[in-house]
Amino acid sequence: MILIPLLIISLFLTYGFFDEPPLDVFLGISVAFDNVEEIKTLVDKAGSYINTIVIGSTGIVHNFTKLDEVCQYIYDRGLYFMIYAHPLADPDKLVIQRQWVFDATPRWGKQFLGLYAYDEPGGRQLDNATLKVVKDKDWFADNYTDAADKYVNEMFIYLHHTIEDQMGGLDLTLFTSDYALYWFDYKAHYDVVFAEFGWNYSRQLNVALCRGAANVQNREWGVMITWTYTKWPYLESDSELYNDLVLAYENGANYILVFDTDKNYTHTVLSEDHLDALKRFRHYAVDNPRDSDSTPDRVAYVLPEGYAYAFRGPNCTIWGLWGADEFSLKISTQVGGFVERYPNRLDIIYDDGLEANNSYGYSKLTFWNGTLWVP
């Protein structure tokens, strides 16, 4: 009488019947701090309810002893991982990193997802940051579409002629995070772009821009939940984090990640409450599996070709080269109206080589000039 229940429990444990179902999303943490032991501790704490780690610290990815140690630890926990690579970094570092990457696939198989290459290229372009792709003094563009061509072509060189050539022509999946210009990031041949949730920017607007770009260009997309503050506690509260995780999931993100580091890139900033929010979200995702294809329920707003505007306010630039104007105000008003009218259902795409009478799965396409396509 006593042995029978024990045998049944033993069978359940042996065959994993008590394990939670696998997630239908890559859920994880982007560790951007240089502290191997803290990364291991974080993996131990969260490894039962996340499945992905981004190793984003140059202090680790350029130190192959540390990198091997961290990757092996993540691998042994059964998690997926990707590593940071900078296409504009010291070429000698990329040459050395090439051999590591070449050995990574046979060593860690499918758990090694690829390279997180560069960071926020579109945002840097708009905000005149360092390493801006299209510079006024070097390549001043004649018009919006000329700027788009220059951005896409130059980013393609950075990504493929630098990273992939240096990596020995390996077929690597390339990831990045951004907060603008997702369409053009994909055109430069990123495989996956993460829309950033942070600061006070509209989550739904960035979803619409990133998801639309991914859908039309047949790519995957994701969300990177990043800083809300530039000082402690850096991240939003645990309840806000949970809500952002759910929002990303319900909008169909393939990857949902949380950016984790302090301003000195030395320590984790995730609290126990933040980790609990991730755990609660995993239960939510398991209990609420998504439909395989919800595109027919969505609508698309179509921007003019090459119109690289981020809709962050009246001071936002176009390509970081031209200031906003009356047309920007008109387009911003239209976009804001569509975001409000179609929450969760809106994608924003570009009138850039769209095939005539192809709805790309949307129930309708409304163009910036008033043209309407209905399948």
N, C-alpha and C positions, 0 to 999 in steps of 0.2 A: 504494500500500500504506500509506503514511504518512498521506495525505490522507483516506482513508476513515474511520479511527477519529476523526480530528479533526472531520470533518463530522458524525459520529454524536454526538459529545460536544457539538458546537455546537447540534445539534437538541434534545438533551435539556435543555441549559441554556436555550435559547430558549423552550421550552414548559414549563419548570418541573418537569421530571420528577424532578429531584433535590430538590425542595422536600418537606418533611415534610407528611404529611396534616394537615388542620386539626383542632384540638382540639374535642371535644364538650363543653367546659366553658369558662367565662370564668375564665381563670387570670391573676392579676396582683398588683399591689402598690398599697397605699394610701399615697400619699406625703403625710404630714401635716406636712411641714416647709416653711419659707418660704425656698427657695433654688433659683432657677430653673436655674442652671448645674448643680447637683448632680442635679436632676430630669432634665435633658437627658442627663447622663452615665449615669444609671441606665437611662434609656430606650435609649440606645445599647448598653449592656452586655446588657440583658435582653430587648430588643425582638424578638430572633429566637426566643425560646422562651416568652414570655408574650404575652397578647393584650389585657390590660385594665389601665388605670390609674385609680385614684380620686384626684382632686385634693382633698385634705382640709385644706389650710391656709387659714385665713381671711386670712392675709397675702397669699395669691395670689388667692383667689376674690373678695376685695373690692378688688383692684387689677387693673382690667381690661386694663391694658397687659401686666402679667405673665401674666394668665390667657389672653389671646389668644396670647401668645408660646408658652406651655406647651402649650395645646391644639393649636395649629397644628403644633407639633413632634411631638406624639403622633400627630396625624392623618396627618402625612406619613410616619410609620413604619408606618401601617396598623393602629394599635391602637385599641381601644375605650376610651372614658373617660366618667366621670361626675364631677360637681363637688359640693362640699359647699354646703348652704344651711341656714340656721338659722331656723326659723319664729318663734323668740322674739327674734331679733336686732332691731337698730334698723330700724323699718319703712322709713326712708328708704333704707337699704342694699338692702332687698328691692325697692323700687321701681326703683332704678337697675339692680339685677341682672336685673329683669324684661326690660328691653330686650336685655340680653346674651343671655339664654336664648331670647328670641323670635327672635333672629338666628342662634342656634346650629344649629338643625335644618336650615334650608336651606344653611347654610355647611358643616356637617360631616356631615349626613345621619345614617345609622344608627350611625355610629361614636360619636355622642353619645348615651349610654345614658339619661341622665336626672339626677335629683338625689339625692344622698346627704343626706337631710333629717333634721336633728336627730341625736342619737347616744345610744344606750343608754337609751331612755325607760323601759323596764321595769325595768332595773337601778337607775336613779335613783329610781324609785318605791319599790322595796323597801328601798333603802339610805338613804332620807331625804336624798338628794343635793339640791343646788340645782336649781331648775327642776323640782321634783317636780310631777307632774300633779294628783294628788288629795291635798290638804293637810289635815292634822288641823284647823287653825284655820279653814279656809275651807269645805271641803266634807267634813266628817266623814261617812263612809258609815255607814248603818244596819247593813249586813251585807255578806257577800262579793259577792253578785250586784249589790248597789247600788254597791259600789266598782268592780266591773267595768264597769257601765253608765257611771259617771262618768268612769272612765279612758278608755274607748273614745270617748265623746262628746267629751270635751275634746281628746283627741289628734286626733280627726277635724277639729275646729275649727282646731287648730294647723296641721294638714297641708293642708287643703283651703281653709278660709276665709281662711287667712293666705297660705300659699305659692301655691296655685293661683289664688286671686283676684288676688293681687299680681302673679302671672306672666301675667295677662291671660286666665285660663281655659284655658291650654295643657294638653293632655293629656300629662302627664309621668309617666314611671315613677319611683316613689319608693322609695328604698332606705334601709336603716339597719342598724346592727349592734346586737346586744343579747346579754345573758347570762342573761335570764330573761323570762318573760311573753310569749313569742313569739306565742302564740295570740291575745292581746289586741292586740298590735301589728298583726297581720294584720286583726283585726276593725276596727281604726281606719283600715284601708284602705292600709296599706303594701303595695306590690306584691311586694317581695323583702326578706326579713330574713336577715341573716348571723348565725348562731350563733357566738359567740366561743370560740375555743380559746385558753386562757391560764391563767396561775396554776397551781393544782393542781386545777382543777375537772374533773369527769368529762367527757371528750369524748363518750362514747357516750350519756350522759344528755342532754346538750344537743342532740345530733343527734336523739335520740328526740323531744324536746319541739319542736324547730324543724321537723323534717321532718314530724312528725305534724300540726302546725298548718298547714303549707303544703299537705299532701296533702288534708286534709279541706276546706280553704278554696280549693283549686284555684289555688294560687300557686306561684311558684318560691322556692327557698331557697338559702342558701349558707353558707360558713364564712369567718370572719375570724380568722386566726391572729395573736394579739396578744401583748403582753408577758408574759413569765414572771417578770421581775424589774423592780423599780422603779428600778434603776440599771444602769449598764453591766454586762453586754452587752445588757440589756433582753430580747432574744429568746432562745429556746431554742437548743440546738446545731443544727448543720446536719443531723445524723442524726435528731434529734427532729423537726425541721422536715419533713424528707422523709417520716417516718412519719406525721405529721399530714396532710400533703398526700395521701398514699395513703389514709389513713383517711377523709378527707372525700370523696375521689373514689369509693372503693368503697361508700360509703354513699349515693351518688347526688346529691351537691351540684351545683347548677347553676353556682355561682360559688365560687371558692376564691381568697382574697386574703390577702396578708401585710401587716400593719400596720407602717409604717416611719417612725420618727422618734425623736429623743432627747427627754428630758424638757423641753427648752426649745423644741422644735419648730423647730429650726434646721438639722439635718443628718440624713442617712441613718444607719442603724445596721446595715444589711445588709452582711455581710462577703462576701468572694469565695466562701467556703464555703457561705454561705446561698444565694447566686445559683447556685452549682453544684447545690445541692439542688433548686432550681426547675427547672434544666435537666434534671437526671436524672429528675425527676418528669414532665416533658413527654414524655420518651422512654417512660416507663412508661405514661402515659395513651394514647399513640399505639399502643403494642404491646398494650394491654389494653383495647380498647373495651368499654363497658358495655352490658348488656342494656337495651333501650328501656323495659321496664316490669318491675320486680321486686316490685311491691306485693303480688301474691298470695302471695309467700313471707314477708311480714311479718305481725306480730300487733300489736294495739293494746291499751294499757291506758288506761282511761277514768277521768279525774279528775272530782270533783264540779263542777258548774257554778260558775264564779266563784272557784274555789279557787286563788288566785295565790300559790303557794308554790314556792320555787326549789330545794328539796332540797339545800341546801349545808351543812346541819348543824343542830344543835339550836338555834342562835341565829338562824336564819333567820326572817324575819317573814312574815306574810300581808298582802299589799298595803302593807307598811310601816306598817300601822295596828294590827295585832294580833300578839301573840306566838305562838310555837308552843305546842302543847298535846298531850295524849295522842293525839288524832286525827291530828295531824301525824306523830307517831312511828309510828303504825300505817300511815299511808299511805306514809311514807318507807321503812318496812320492806318493804312490798309492792312499791313501785317498785324498790328495790334488788334484790329477788329476781328481778324480771322482767328488769332490765338484765343480771343475771348469767346468767339462763336463756336469754335470746334475744339474745346479742351480735350487733350489726349488723341484727337483724331487728325490733327493738322500736320502735314509735312510741307516743308519749303524747299523748292528745287529751283533749277535755273533753265532758262530758255537757251540751252547750249547743246545743240545737236540732238534735240528731242525728235524722236521719230513721229512723223505725221500720223495722227489718229491712234497713237499708242497711249493708252491711259496709264500704263505702268502699274496697273492693278488698282488705281484710285477710282472712287465713284465719280469724281469730277476734278478737272484742273481749271483753275481760274488764273489767267495771266495778268501781269501787272498793267497791261493796256486795256483790260476789260474783256479780252477774248475768253470764251468759255468752251472747254471740251467736255462733253458728256458721252461716255461710251454707249 
